[in-house]
Amino acid sequence: MLMTPGPTEIPKKVRKAMGRKIQNPDIEEEFIDFYLMLEDKLKKVYGTRKDMLILGGEGILGLEASVASMIEKGDKVLCISNGIFGDGFADFVKMYGGEPHILSAPYDEVLDMEGIEKAVENDDFKMATMIHCETPTGVLNKLDEILELLKSRNIITVVDAVSSLGGVPVPTKDMDICIGGSQKCFSSPPGLTTVSVSEDAWSVILDGEQRSFYTHLAPWKKMWFEEKYFPYTHLVSNLYALNAALELLIEEGMENVFQRHIDCAESCRSRGQEIGLELYPSEVNLSSPTVTAFKLEGRAKEVQKKMMLENDIVLATGLGDLENDILRIGHMGNNARSEKVEKTMDALQKCI
């Protein structure tokens, strides 16, 4: 049983959709209609009317493409971070000649709002990057106030919401670019990045120099939105699967989906407390409804292996310096089911 915070278990309906006979996306007009319909379904899940793109590549493609499409040599970027993926945005900025200013907070704390206010007062940033849910630690960042401040300063905002979209409400209204991924809360196979793009973001993208193709969003504006053909042959079977996954979410109703994630998270953490496990971060209100991280200092890999060998349940550990100190349970997407959480916690109790 796959209980990792992505990839998640894929429902039977989604697997079946992936096996349907493929169309040629570059020739058959019916596929264009299908893709337009798919974009509309994504907008419902995102809660936005902005332009929607589905790129052929895992979620990291969205992070790199957002930087590659807007950053030129010497551009200053505020990388707001309290985790590994937040820090990682700075690497992409450097790659494309930008100057990242990393504003860091401890991995188990909220983003530094006071530091952000000072930073934007004292410097001229073209863009700001941030993470909604830091999957390696399970921290869910509250972004509304931050986005409002950055918007008032005309700073383009790029948000990695890969581990939250489809599982918790995402404040997409003030995001210029919001990045999702097929393998997390959508419970579709890995391989697709979803991206919403604002008019302000398009202005920056189209005004700049295009130095790449696959990792640049400009071709999509020129080819897809204006001419209705794709920059490259799309991942047809993955798109069929994503369509089926989105249909399941929409049929259930997003409010019901959000509540299901909250209920599973509360159940997981309550059982963990009964076992004697400590949360990471220690304040439960900082944790995302999509993933729970427990502290297991120096033992996470051992318990992970035992869960696989003795119970056939796959969990994740932390990343980086916390690799062997955190055990993560993904209750996102199709994994956010009470019976799955209970089975996982029963097995974990025996292992502990």
N, C-alpha and C positions, 0 to 999 in steps of 0.2 A: 504494500500500500504506500503510494507516493504522497508523503505529507510534508514536502519541502515548500518553501516560499517561492515557487517557480523553478522549473516547470511544475505545473499542477496536473493532477489527474484529468484526463480528457473524457467528457461524457460520451456515451455510445453514439448519440445523435451527431455529435461533432466528428467523431472518427468515421462514421458512415458517410457524412457529407464529403470528407476528404477523398473518399474512394470513388466518387462519381466520375463519369466520363468527362474529360477536360475539353474546354473550348480553346480556340486560338485567340488570345486577347488582342492580337495585333490585326486581326482580320474580321472576326465575327462581331457584328454590331450588337448582338444580344449580350455579349460580354460587357460592352460599354454601359448598357442599361443596368446590368447586374452590379457593376462597380459603383455607379451613381446611387443605386439603392443601398449598397453597402455603406457608402459615405453617410447617407442620411441616418442609417441605424447607429453608426458611430456617434453622430452628432447628438442623438438622443441619450446615449450613454454618457458622453462627455458633458451634456447639458450646455451646448454651445451652438451658435449659428455660423461660426467662423469656417473658413475653408478647411477641409479635412483631407489629409493625405494618408495613404497606406503604402509604406515603402517595403521593398523586398530585402529584408535584413533584420537581425535581432535588435532588441531595444537600444543597444549601444550605438547602432547606426543613427538613431534619432539624436542622441547626444552629440555625436561628432558632426552630423550634418547641420545641426543648428548653429554650431560654432563656425564650421567651414563656410556656411552660407552668408554669415554676417560680419565676421571679424577680418580686418585687414591689418597690415603691419602697423604697429604702434597703438592700436585701439586699446583702451583701458577697459577691463572687465572686472566687475566685483563678483567674486566666487564666494557665495555665502554657504558655509558648511558646518555640519556637526557629524560628519561621517565620511566613510571611504569614497562613496560616489560623489559627494559634494566636493571633496578634495580633487577627485579625478577630473572634474570639469576644467580645472586649471591646466592640466596636461594638454588637453585639446586646444585651449587658448594659446599656449606656448607653441604648439605645432604649427598653428596658422598665423604666427607672427604677432599675436596680441600680447598685452601686458596684464597678467592676472594679479589681482589683489585679493588674497585669500583672507576672508574674515571668519576665523574659526571659533567654534564653541566646543566644549567637551562633548564627546560622543553620547553621553548619557544626560545631556541637558538641552534646553530649547535654544533656538537660534538667537543670537545677540542683537536684539532690536536697538538697544542704545548704541552699540557699535556701528550698526547699519546707518542710523541717523547721522552720526558723526562722519562716517565715511562719505556719504553722498553730499554732505555739506562742504567737505574739504577737498573733494576731487571731482573730476569730470569723467563719468563712466558712460560708455556707449551702451553697455549691456550688463545685466546681472543674471547669474545662474544660481539655482537652488534645487533642493530635493524635497519632494513632499513626504514620501516614506523612505527612510534609509533602511533598506531591507536587511543589511548585515547586523543591525542592532534592534530593529523593530520600532524605531522612533518615528512617530508621525508629527511632522512640523506644522504648526498653525501659520498659514501664510497670508491671510487676508490683510492684516495691518501692514505687513512688509510690502505686499504687492501694491497696495494703495499708495504708500509712500513713494515707491519707485516710479509708479505711473505719474505721480504729480511732478516728478523730476524729468519726465520724458526719457526714462531709461528703459530699454527693451528688456523684457523679462522672459527667461527661458526656464521652464520647470520640468524636471524629471518626475513624472507621476506614474512611472511604470508599475510600481507595486501597490498603487492605491486606486487607480482608475478601474471602475467596475466593482469596487469593494467598499469604498467610502466616498462621501461627497468630496469633490475636488473644486476649488474656487477658480474655475476656468475663465470667469468674466474678465479679470484683469491680467491674465496671462497672454503674452504675445505668442509664445510657443509653448504648447503642452504636449509632452511626449508620453506615449503609452507603449505597451508591448503585449503581444498576443498570448504569451505563455504564463502570464500571472493571473489576475482576477478574471480575465476573459475565459480562461481554461480552454485555450486553443493551442495547437502545436507551436513550438518556437519557430521563429522565422520571419515575423512581420513586426514592423514598427508603425505605430499610429501617431500622427502629428497634426495638431490644429494650429493654424497660422493666422494671425491678425493682419489687418491692412497695414498697420504700422510696421510689422515685421516684413511684409512683402516689399514695402518701400525701401527698407534697408537692404534687403536681399537683392533687389533688382538694380539698385544704384551702385552696388559694389562690383568688384572684379571677380569673375568666375574662374577659380583656379583648379576646380575639380569638376567631375561630372556626376559620378554615382553618389558622392557624398554632398552634393549641392542641391538645394531645393529650387533654384531658378529654372532648370529644365522642366520641372513639373508645372510651373506657372505658364511657361511659354507653350509647352507641348500639350499637357493635359487640359488645363483650364481654358486655353484658347482654341486648340485644334482637336481635342478629344482623342489623342493617341498617347501611348505610354513611352517614357524615355527608354525603357528596356522591357524585354519580355517578362511579364509579371509572374509571381508564384501562384499560379491558378488554383492548385489544390489547397494551398494554405488559405487562400481567400474564400474558397467554398467552406472550409472549416470555420474560419472566423465568422462568416455569415451565420452559420448554424449556432455558434456560441453566442453571438449577439442576440439572436432570436430568443434563445432561452432566457437571457437576462431581461429582455424587454417584456416577454410574456409573464415573467414572475413579477415585474414591476420593480423599479430601482429602489424605491423606499423599502420594499420587502427584502430586497437583496442586501441593502445596507444593514437592516435590522438583523438579518441572519448572520452577518459577519460579526456584529456586536455581541450577539448571543453566544456564538462559538468562542469568541475571544474571552468573554467572561467565564465561560465554562472551563476553558483550558487553564486560565490563570487561577481559578478557584481550586481546581484539582491539583495544580502545581503547588499551591500554598499548603494544601492538605498533606502532600508528600514531603513538604519541607524545603521546596525549591524557592530561590529568590529571583525576582524579576530583574531583567536588565532592559531598560533603566528601572531603578527602584520605584519611581513614581509611576503608578499605573496609568495616570492620565496622559502620560507622554507616549504610551505604547499604541501602536496601530491596531485596529480591528482585524488586520489581514495577517499579522505574524506576531508570534510570541517568542521572546528570547529569554531563556533561563540561564542563570549563572551556574557554571559547573567548572570551577577553576582547575585547569590541568586535567580534566576528565572528559571533556566534551567528545573527543574523537573515540575514546574507549566506549562511552555509552552509545554513541551513534553506531558503531560497529556491532555492539551487542544487540541493539534494536533490530538491525538488519538480519543478523545471523539467527537470532532466537525468535523473532516475531515477524520477520519479513515486512518491516515498516521502515521506510527511508525518511530520515530527518536530516537537517542541515546543521553544520556548526557555524561559528563566526568566521570572519575574514580578517586577514592581516594579523595584527598583534593579539586579537581576540579569538583567533582560530580555534584554540583548544580550551577556551574559557567560556564559550557561549554555545548552548544547544538551541536551535531554532525549530519551531513547529509552524508550518505554513497552513493556516486555516483561511485560505483565500480561494475565491472562485468555487469550483466544484469540491474543493477540500473543506469548505466551510459548511460542513454537515455535522449535526450533533452526534450521530452514531460514529462517525469517523474520529471525531475528537475524543469521545469516550473510549473507543477502542485503543487509540494512541496513548491516552493517559493511563489506562489500565496496564498496558505493556510497559510504559515508562516507570510506573510505580514498582513493578516487579524488578526491572533492571536496576533501579536506584536502591 
